[in-house]
Amino acid sequence: MRDDFAGEVAEQGDDAAIVEILHEVCRVTGMGFAAVARVTETRWIAAQVEDRIEFGLNPGDELEIKKTICDDIRRDGRAIVIDHIGADPDWRTHPVPALYGFESYASLPVVLADGSFYGTLCAIDPAPRLLSAHETMAALQVLADRVSAILSRKILGDS
């Protein structure tokens, strides 16, 4: 781990319920990588990961914030879901998917009970996936809300 903050984030993600949520994200979406990430103006740190595609991140690992789409979610507060990067005129030339080699992407904001932005529940896969279907989006929102509740209890002491 790079520093104490990264260690703290990994500790926050060290939770059996969060691990199970990431398994469920992969099951619901068919995607091979899912993570809960702590996203600030200057950092993206993995709190917990489910990595079935050998993306290579572990809890506490960091990506350069400006080379993530999660930074857009931090700024805008809205989910971003892309079924097929290569077929999407708004995303097919974006440098981030090309950098990491993914063709499908889903990321939802994780907001704590006090209204503060914690980070994202995100998933990627090298293959296109149908993510924008109503049922899939609803399931992902429920899972993001569960992550928010778990982290709120851990960080804020809310029940």
N, C-alpha and C positions, 0 to 999 in steps of 0.2 A: 504494500500500500504506500502511496506517495506521501501521505501526511495524516495527521489526526482527524481532519474532517472526513477524508475518504474512509478511514477506519470507523468513524461514527456512523456514516451512511451505511456501510456494510453491516454494522451491528443492528441498525434499524431494520434492514432487510432480512436479517437472520431470524426468520419466523416460519414455522411449518405451514401456517395458513397462507402466507404469501407464496411459498413454494408451490402449494397446491393450486393457488389461483393461476400461477404461470403455467402449470401443467394444463389447466383448463383452457387458458388462452390458446395454447398450441392445439389442443383437441378441437375446440370450437372453430378455429380458423384454418387448421391444416398447416399452419406455419411452423417453421423449425426453430425460431429463436424468439423468445419473449423476455422482457425485462421490466423491472421497476427501476426507474432512474431518478436520482436527485438532480434537478436542473436549476441552476442559478444563472445569473447574467454572465458569469465567467467560467462555469464548470458543468460538465455532464459526468456523473459518477453512478455506476451500477450499484444499486442497493441489493438486488437479487436477480439472478438470471436462470433461464431454462434454455440450454443451448444444445439443440439436436443437429445443428448444421456445422458445427465446429467454427463458429464465428470467432471464438477465442476470447470472450470476455468472462471475467469472474467478478463476484461481489467486491467492490472497492476499486475496480478498474475504471479508467477514465478515457473518454473520447474528447477530442478538441471541440469545444462547444459550438464554434462557428462551422464545424463540419458535421452538424446534426440537423435534422428537421425538428427535433424536440425543442430547439431554441425558438423556432417559429411558434410552437404551441405555448411556450412560456410567455412570449410577447403578446400573442393573440387570445390565449385562453380557450381555444377551440380545438376539437379533435381534427386530425388529418388522417384520412383513409384513402389509400390508392390501391385499386384492384390489380392494375397492370401498368407499371411505370412506362414501359416501352410503347404502350398504346394511348397514353394520356398526353395530350398536347401541352398541358401545363407542367408536366413533370419529366417527360422523356429526355429533356436536355439538362435537367438539373444536375449539378455536379455530385451531390451527396449519394444518390442511388448508384451512380457509376463508380464512385470511390469505393463503396462497400459491396457492390455487386448484388443488390437486391432488386427484385421485380414487383414485390408487393410490400405494403407498409401500412401499419395501423398504429396510431398513437393517440392516447386520450389523456387529458390533464388529470392529475391527482391533486386535489385541493383538500387541505386539512379542515377540520371542523371550525376553526377560527377564521376561515376564508382565505388563508394564505396558500400560495401556490407552492407545492412540494416538488413536483416533477411530473413524470409521465409513466403510464403503463403503455409500453410499446412492443411491437412485434414486427419482424422482417422475415422475408423468405426469398430465396433466389428464383422461385417460380411465381407466376401470377396466381392469385387466389381471389375468390369471390368474397370480398369483405364487406361491401356496401349494402348487402341484403339487410332488410329491416331486422330480421331475427338475429343475425350476427352482430349488428351494431347494438341492438338492445342487450345482448349477452355481454358484449365487451363493456358497455356502460355499467352494468351490474357489477362486473368484476373490478372495474376501476373504482366504483363506489366502495366496494369491500376493502380494497387496498387503502383507500382514503380513511375509512373507519379504523382499520388496524393501525395505521401510522398515526392517526390522531390520538388514539389511546396511548401509544408508546411515547409520542413526543409531547403531547399536551396534557396527558393524563385524563382525557375525556373518556366517558364510558358509553 
